Amino acid sequence: MNKRLISLVLTFIMLITMVPSTIVEASEVTTMESVKASSNQSEVTKPEENTIYAVNPLYEDVISIDDLKKKLDSSNDEQLFAASTGQYFSDYDSAVSYLRKQMVSRETEITLNFPASWFDSHKDELYWDLLYDAMKCDESSTGQDGDALIYGFAGCRLSYSNAGYIQYTMSYHSDAEQEAKLTAAVAEAMTTLQLNGLSEAKKIIKIHDYICNHVDYAYNSKEEQIYTAYGALCT
């Protein structure tokens, strides 16, 4: 994959989603449906616990399951299925909203408790449904969620119990501090561009030219930031 292509795409998306526009529709944006369908994953089953490792298929050529396991397992060697400290949700949409907010904040440990019946009421695996809906892009999506989460999500270890418990241990391409710097950079860019009052076409041209003048391709780099909008605008 071109090392900075995803960075360019994300930078363009973050800039244009801050401007009212009718050109980009939700149906045209990458969704997690393909992530669920083709996710590179391996499963380990133990008597009273289940653990799954999954790499975002967008990065299957740069992240292996083994690399993901080493990264996530080294960050937490404690028993995952101790007494859960996560919030309890009786409403599915509230659980999705909580998961989305935690991911936007780049939380690495996210725990959900809920009625055990949820596992029976979802045709696909509940843990993927929750993750897919948390990253789903629609008309209400901002520059921080939706497709920004899809591209910013590197992979995860998820541990669950059919009694009504899921813990996501997340791996992202950027952390909370970097995302804060990116938000500030986007705000500064928007001030510089002065897009108010322009036609949709002129807005896109100005954003395109700004990206071309401020972003360089990275060759032979192994830093994760090259896959992020942060890497495009802030490094």
C-alpha positions, 0 to 999 in steps of 0.5 A: 500500500502507498505509505501515505495514501491513507493519511491523505484520504483521512486528512481530506475527510477530516477537513471536508466533514467540518464544512456543510456539504451534500456531496459526500453521502454515507453510502459512499464511505467505507463501512465496517461491513467488510471488516467483519466479513474478512477480518483476519482473526484467530480464536482461543477458547478456554473453559469459561472464557473466550478470547479473539484477536482481530486485525483490521483487514485494511492493514493485513499487509502491515500487521500480522496476528502474531504482531498484534498478539505481542503488542496487546498481550504485553500491555496487560498480563492480568487475568481478564475475567476478574470481576468486571468494572465496566458499565452495565447497559440494558439498552443496545444503542447506549452500549454502542454510543459508549463504545464509540466515545471510548474509541474516539478518546482512544481508550485501550481497555473498554468493558461492557456488561449487558443482559446475556440475552443479547448474545441470542438476539444478534444473528452475527457475533454480538461483539462484532455487531457492537464494534461495527455499529460503533464505527458506522458512518452516517449523516451524524458522523464527525471528523473523529468517528465514523470512517476516521475510526475505521481507518484509525483502528488497527486491531483488537483483542476481545474477551467475552463471556456469554453471561453478558460481558465483553472487554475490548483491548484496542490497538490504534494508529494514534493516541489521544494526545496525537488526536488532540494535536490533529484537531487543533491542526484541522481547526487552524487549517479551516481558519486559513482556508476561509471556506465560508460562502464558497461553492462546494466545488471551490471548497473541495479545490481549496482543501485539495490544494492545501493538502498537496501543499502541506503533506508529503509521502513517506517512503520506507517508513515503518511508523504507524503515524503514516497511516493517520491524518495526524501523520499527514498534518502534524509531522 
